[in-house]
Amino acid sequence: MSKTPEGKMKDAVRYVLNTYDAYYSMPVQTGYGDCLLDFHPVVLNGHTFFIETKAAGGRLTARQKNTIEQIRNAGGTVFVVKCRETLKDFARYALICHRSEPPK
Protein backbone atom coordinates (compact mmCIF):
# COMPACT_ATOMS: atom_id res chain seq x y z
CA MET A 1 0.00 0.00 0.00
CA SER A 2 1.50 3.31 -1.04
CA LYS A 3 1.48 6.34 1.20
CA THR A 4 -0.30 9.58 0.45
CA PRO A 5 1.87 12.62 -0.36
CA GLU A 6 1.05 14.02 3.10
CA GLY A 7 1.99 10.68 4.68
CA LYS A 8 5.37 10.83 2.93
CA MET A 9 5.89 14.37 4.24
CA LYS A 10 5.08 13.17 7.80
CA ASP A 11 7.64 10.36 7.36
CA ALA A 12 10.27 12.91 6.32
CA VAL A 13 9.52 15.09 9.37
CA ARG A 14 9.63 12.03 11.66
CA TYR A 15 13.01 11.10 10.17
CA VAL A 16 14.45 14.52 11.08
CA LEU A 17 12.95 14.41 14.57
CA ASN A 18 14.20 10.88 15.23
CA THR A 19 17.67 11.82 13.97
CA TYR A 20 17.94 14.36 16.81
CA ASP A 21 16.14 12.26 19.45
CA ALA A 22 13.28 14.76 19.71
CA TYR A 23 10.16 14.07 21.72
CA TYR A 24 6.95 14.46 19.74
CA SER A 25 3.34 13.46 19.87
CA MET A 26 1.05 12.90 16.92
CA PRO A 27 -2.46 13.14 18.37
CA VAL A 28 -5.30 11.39 16.58
CA GLN A 29 -7.94 13.88 15.51
CA THR A 30 -11.50 12.79 16.16
CA GLY A 31 -13.35 15.93 15.14
CA TYR A 32 -14.25 16.71 18.74
CA GLY A 33 -12.59 19.21 21.04
CA ASP A 34 -9.72 21.51 20.17
CA CYS A 35 -7.91 21.37 16.86
CA LEU A 36 -4.37 20.05 17.25
CA LEU A 37 -1.57 20.10 14.71
CA ASP A 38 0.07 16.95 13.29
CA PHE A 39 3.07 17.12 15.63
CA HIS A 40 1.81 18.63 18.88
CA PRO A 41 4.17 19.34 20.68
CA VAL A 42 7.75 18.71 19.63
CA VAL A 43 10.58 19.12 22.15
CA LEU A 44 14.13 19.13 20.88
CA ASN A 45 17.01 19.95 23.21
CA GLY A 46 14.74 22.15 25.34
CA HIS A 47 13.11 23.94 22.39
CA THR A 48 9.36 23.42 21.98
CA PHE A 49 7.52 23.91 18.70
CA PHE A 50 4.66 22.54 16.61
CA ILE A 51 4.42 21.18 13.06
CA GLU A 52 1.56 20.85 10.58
CA THR A 53 2.26 18.83 7.44
CA LYS A 54 0.52 19.14 4.10
CA ALA A 55 0.98 17.61 0.69
CA ALA A 56 2.41 19.98 -1.89
CA GLY A 57 -0.37 22.40 -2.76
CA GLY A 58 -2.35 21.41 0.34
CA ARG A 59 -4.16 24.12 2.26
CA LEU A 60 -4.67 24.71 5.94
CA THR A 61 -8.21 24.45 7.24
CA ALA A 62 -9.75 27.42 9.04
CA ARG A 63 -9.39 25.56 12.35
CA GLN A 64 -5.70 24.86 11.66
CA LYS A 65 -5.08 28.51 10.75
CA ASN A 66 -6.78 29.58 13.99
CA THR A 67 -4.71 27.11 16.06
CA ILE A 68 -1.47 28.28 14.42
CA GLU A 69 -2.40 31.91 15.03
CA GLN A 70 -3.13 31.22 18.71
CA ILE A 71 0.19 29.41 19.18
CA ARG A 72 2.14 32.18 17.45
CA ASN A 73 0.30 34.91 19.39
CA ALA A 74 1.39 33.14 22.58
CA GLY A 75 5.02 33.30 21.42
CA GLY A 76 5.19 29.74 20.07
CA THR A 77 6.92 28.48 16.96
CA VAL A 78 4.97 26.63 14.26
CA PHE A 79 6.21 25.08 11.04
CA VAL A 80 3.95 24.24 8.12
CA VAL A 81 5.89 21.65 6.14
CA LYS A 82 4.46 21.10 2.67
CA CYS A 83 7.32 20.92 0.18
CA ARG A 84 11.05 20.28 -0.03
CA GLU A 85 11.89 23.90 0.74
CA THR A 86 9.78 24.07 3.90
CA LEU A 87 11.15 20.65 4.92
CA LYS A 88 14.71 21.98 4.47
CA ASP A 89 13.87 25.09 6.51
CA PHE A 90 12.51 22.91 9.31
CA ALA A 91 15.52 20.56 9.15
CA ARG A 92 17.91 23.54 9.46
CA TYR A 93 15.95 24.78 12.50
CA ALA A 94 16.08 21.30 14.06
CA LEU A 95 19.85 21.15 13.53
CA ILE A 96 20.28 24.57 15.18
CA CYS A 97 18.15 23.47 18.14
CA HIS A 98 20.14 20.24 18.43
CA ARG A 99 23.48 22.09 18.49
CA SER A 100 22.41 24.99 20.70
CA GLU A 101 22.39 25.32 24.44
CA PRO A 102 18.99 24.42 25.88
CA PRO A 103 16.97 27.49 26.90
CA LYS A 104 16.90 28.26 30.61
PETA-V649816 format. One record per residue. N is the residue number from 1. RES is the residue in one letter. PHI is phi in radians with two decimals (NA if undefined). Layout:
N/RES/PHI  N/RES/PHI
This chain:
1/M/NA  2/S/-1.49  3/K/-1.49  4/T/-1.26  5/P/-1.00  6/E/-1.19  7/G/-1.08  8/K/-1.15  9/M/-1.15  10/K/-1.08  11/D/-1.06  12/A/-1.13  13/V/-1.13  14/R/-1.03  15/Y/-1.02  16/V/-1.09  17/L/-1.08  18/N/-1.18  19/T/-1.03  20/Y/-1.82  21/D/0.94  22/A/-1.34  23/Y/-1.59  24/Y/-2.69  25/S/-2.19  26/M/-2.12  27/P/-1.13  28/V/-1.47  29/Q/-1.46  30/T/-1.97  31/G/1.58  32/Y/-1.94  33/G/1.33  34/D/-1.23  35/C/-1.37  36/L/-2.03  37/L/-1.52  38/D/-1.02  39/F/-2.04  40/H/-2.53  41/P/-1.70  42/V/-2.07  43/V/-2.20  44/L/-2.36  45/N/0.92  46/G/1.54  47/H/-1.68  48/T/-1.98  49/F/-2.72  50/F/-2.31  51/I/-2.39  52/E/-2.03  53/T/-1.89  54/K/-2.47  55/A/-1.24  56/A/-0.92  57/G/1.47  58/G/-1.19  59/R/-2.07  60/L/-1.26  61/T/-1.36  62/A/-1.06  63/R/-1.13  64/Q/-1.14  65/K/-1.04  66/N/-1.11  67/T/-1.08  68/I/-1.08  69/E/-1.08  70/Q/-1.10  71/I/-1.11  72/R/-1.16  73/N/-1.11  74/A/-1.51  75/G/1.61  76/G/-1.47  77/T/-1.91  78/V/-2.28  79/F/-1.96  80/V/-1.92  81/V/-1.79  82/K/-2.45  83/C/-2.78  84/R/-1.03  85/E/-1.12  86/T/-1.22  87/L/-1.15  88/K/-1.11  89/D/-1.04  90/F/-1.11  91/A/-1.09  92/R/-1.12  93/Y/-1.07  94/A/-1.08  95/L/-1.10  96/I/-1.08  97/C/-1.05  98/H/-1.09  99/R/-1.49  100/S/-1.44  101/E/-1.25  102/P/-1.06  103/P/-1.13  104/K/-1.78
